[in-house]
Amino acid sequence: MKKIAVLLSGCGVYDGSEIQESVFTLLHIQLNGGEYQCFAPNMTQHHVLDHTTGSEMNESRNTLVEAARIARGNIKDLALLNLNEFDGLAIPGGFGAAKNLTKWAFSGPAGDIHPEVKRVINDCIVSGKGILALCMGPTVVAKALEHSSHHPVLTVGTDQEKSPYEIKAIAEGMSSIGAKAEMKSIREIAVDDALKIVTAPCYMMEANIAEVNANIAQAVKRWFEIL
């Protein structure tokens, strides 16, 4: 049975992990015969947004505590993650990936990455463990492997179909720090067989919940085949 560490970045698309992507990731890990354990950095998240208006709230919340909502309380501090106990690492999307795990949302590829996040991703690559990254998750992988000898094949979507985001600019940002960015639609995934990395666009594209679920199902199934 494959055992997967799932890296969350809070709870909610605008300031944490995208909830639907996170839940579908957990579901499809289990449907493919795996089991999972959720982790998150024990830190104050960058900010808190009102998800009905998108406006910033005068609050302070903890990334680990918020992510525990998705994990139904079964979550651990990322600092305690020992990859020797797992077969791979999954990173759902949401802007917590670009605000809490990295600072891509504010500084693009020049932004910082949380040191524990960088450690875990690099440990995955060195030990031959696989990585699944969804939505904005691939930017975290690209940032973690910057200045390394590894050039992961990654996707955040395509600029040939409708998207709420600047796919071309994000893809160019990943390429600027050493990744090999590919354009993929909501019906496709990118696979790096050598590094055992699978990435999928999910809500980076203009998609409905069924399409995102199908995209994640496709990605997890393929990922388990190469783990």
matplotlib code that plots the C-alpha trace (Angstrom):
import matplotlib.pyplot as plt

x = [0.0, 1.3, 1.6, 1.3, 2.2, -0.3, 1.0, -1.7, -1.3, -4.4, -8.1, -9.7, -8.8, -7.8, -5.5, -4.9, -5.4, -8.2, -10.7, -12.2, -8.8, -7.6, -10.6, -10.4, -6.7, -7.4, -10.3, -8.4, -5.3, -7.6, -9.5, -6.2, -5.4, -3.2, -3.4, -2.5, -1.3, -1.8, 0.9, 1.1, 3.6, 3.0, 3.1, 0.9, -0.6, 0.1, -3.3, -7.0, -9.5, -13.2, -14.2, -17.5, -15.9, -12.2, -11.4, -8.7, -9.9, -8.3, -7.5, -4.5, -4.8, -2.4, -1.8, -1.7, -4.8, -6.7, -5.6, -6.8, -10.3, -9.7, -8.0, -10.7, -8.1, -5.8, -2.8, 0.8, 3.4, 5.4, 8.6, 7.9, 7.6, 10.0, 9.9, 11.4, 7.8, 6.2, 6.2, 5.3, 4.3, 1.0, 0.5, -3.0, -3.5, -5.0, -3.3, -1.9, 0.7, 1.7, 1.3, 2.2, 4.4, 6.1, 5.7, 5.0, 1.8, 3.7, 7.1, 6.7, 9.7, 11.9, 9.8, 10.9, 10.0, 9.3, 12.5, 10.7, 8.7, 12.0, 13.6, 10.7, 10.5, 14.3, 14.3, 11.6, 13.7, 17.0, 15.3, 13.4, 10.0, 7.3, 5.5, 2.0, 1.3, -2.0, -3.1, -0.5, 1.4, 3.8, 5.2, 6.2, 8.1, 9.8, 10.9, 12.1, 14.3, 15.7, 19.5, 19.5, 20.6, 16.9, 14.7, 11.2, 8.5, 5.5, 2.2, -0.1, -2.5, -2.6, -2.9, -4.9, -8.1, -10.0, -8.3, -8.9, -5.1, -2.0, -1.0, 1.7, 3.4, 3.3, 4.7, 7.5, 8.2, 8.7, 10.9, 13.1, 14.1, 14.9, 11.6, 10.4, 6.9, 4.3, 0.9, -1.9, -5.6, -8.0, -8.3, -4.6, -1.7, 2.1, 4.3, 7.9, 8.8, 12.4, 11.6, 8.2, 6.4, 2.8, 1.1, -2.4, -4.0, -7.3, -8.8, -6.0, -8.3, -11.9, -13.4, -16.3, -16.1, -16.7, -13.9, -11.5, -12.4, -11.7, -8.4, -7.3, -8.5, -6.4, -3.3, -3.4, -4.0, -1.0, 1.2, 0.5, 1.6, 5.1, 5.6]
y = [0.0, 3.4, 5.9, 9.5, 12.7, 15.5, 19.0, 21.6, 25.4, 26.4, 26.2, 28.1, 28.9, 32.6, 32.2, 28.5, 25.1, 24.8, 22.7, 20.8, 20.0, 18.8, 16.6, 15.1, 14.4, 12.5, 10.6, 9.5, 8.5, 6.1, 5.0, 4.0, 1.8, 4.2, 5.9, 9.4, 11.6, 15.4, 17.9, 21.7, 24.3, 25.5, 29.2, 32.3, 32.4, 35.5, 37.0, 36.0, 36.8, 36.9, 34.3, 36.0, 39.3, 38.6, 41.4, 41.1, 40.6, 42.0, 38.5, 36.2, 32.5, 29.6, 27.6, 24.2, 24.9, 26.0, 23.0, 20.7, 21.6, 19.8, 16.9, 16.5, 17.1, 14.4, 16.5, 16.9, 19.7, 19.7, 19.9, 16.3, 14.8, 11.9, 10.9, 7.5, 6.7, 7.7, 6.8, 10.3, 13.9, 15.4, 19.2, 20.4, 23.9, 27.1, 30.4, 29.3, 27.5, 31.0, 32.9, 30.5, 27.8, 30.3, 34.1, 33.6, 35.6, 38.7, 38.3, 35.7, 33.3, 35.7, 35.1, 33.1, 29.5, 28.1, 26.3, 23.1, 23.0, 23.2, 20.5, 18.1, 18.5, 18.2, 15.1, 13.6, 14.1, 12.8, 9.7, 8.9, 9.6, 10.9, 14.3, 15.2, 18.9, 20.5, 24.0, 26.4, 23.5, 23.1, 26.6, 25.4, 22.4, 24.7, 27.1, 24.3, 22.9, 26.2, 26.2, 22.4, 20.0, 18.9, 20.5, 19.1, 18.9, 20.9, 22.4, 25.1, 24.9, 26.3, 29.8, 28.3, 27.9, 30.1, 30.7, 33.2, 33.5, 34.5, 31.0, 32.2, 34.4, 31.8, 29.2, 31.6, 32.2, 28.5, 28.2, 31.1, 29.2, 25.9, 24.0, 22.8, 24.2, 22.5, 23.8, 21.4, 21.7, 20.7, 17.4, 16.7, 16.2, 16.6, 13.6, 13.7, 10.0, 10.5, 12.5, 10.8, 14.1, 14.5, 17.9, 18.9, 22.4, 21.9, 25.3, 27.2, 26.7, 27.8, 24.5, 23.1, 20.8, 17.6, 18.6, 19.2, 15.9, 14.1, 15.9, 14.9, 11.3, 11.2, 12.6, 10.4, 7.2, 8.0, 9.0, 5.8, 3.9, 5.5, 5.6]
z = [0.0, -1.0, 1.9, 0.9, 2.8, 1.8, 2.3, 3.1, 3.3, 5.2, 4.4, 1.6, -2.0, -1.5, 1.6, 2.1, 0.4, -2.2, -0.3, -3.2, -4.7, -1.3, -0.6, -4.1, -3.6, -0.4, -2.0, -5.0, -3.0, -1.1, -4.2, -5.7, -2.7, -0.9, 2.5, 3.5, 6.4, 6.2, 7.2, 7.2, 8.4, 12.0, 11.2, 11.0, 7.5, 5.4, 5.7, 6.1, 3.3, 3.5, 0.9, 0.2, -0.9, -1.3, 1.1, 3.8, 7.4, 10.5, 11.9, 12.4, 11.8, 12.0, 8.8, 10.6, 12.7, 9.6, 7.5, 10.3, 9.2, 5.9, 7.6, 10.2, 12.9, 11.8, 10.8, 11.9, 11.9, 8.7, 10.7, 11.9, 8.4, 7.9, 4.3, 5.1, 6.2, 2.9, -0.8, -2.1, -1.4, -2.7, -2.8, -3.5, -4.9, -3.6, -3.1, 0.3, -1.9, -3.2, 0.0, 2.8, 1.3, -0.9, -1.6, -5.4, -5.2, -4.2, -5.7, -8.5, -8.9, -6.9, -3.8, -0.8, 0.0, 3.5, 4.5, 5.7, 2.4, 0.5, 2.6, 2.1, -1.6, -2.1, 0.2, -2.0, -5.1, -3.5, -2.1, -5.4, -3.9, -6.1, -6.0, -7.1, -7.4, -8.4, -9.5, -8.0, -6.4, -9.3, -8.5, -5.1, -6.7, -9.2, -6.4, -4.1, -6.9, -8.1, -8.3, -8.2, -11.0, -11.5, -14.1, -13.4, -16.1, -14.7, -15.7, -14.3, -17.3, -20.8, -22.3, -25.2, -23.2, -20.7, -17.3, -14.5, -14.2, -16.2, -17.2, -19.7, -17.1, -14.4, -16.8, -17.8, -14.2, -13.5, -16.6, -15.4, -12.3, -14.1, -14.6, -17.9, -18.2, -20.4, -21.5, -20.5, -20.5, -17.7, -19.5, -19.4, -17.0, -17.2, -16.3, -15.4, -15.3, -14.3, -11.2, -10.6, -10.7, -11.9, -12.2, -13.2, -13.8, -11.9, -10.9, -12.7, -15.7, -16.0, -14.9, -13.0, -10.0, -12.1, -14.4, -11.5, -9.9, -13.2, -13.6, -10.1, -10.7, -13.9, -12.1, -9.0, -11.1, -13.3, -10.3, -8.5, -11.7, -11.5, -7.7]

ax = plt.figure().add_subplot(projection="3d")
ax.plot(x, y, z, "-o")
ax.set_aspect("equal")
plt.show()
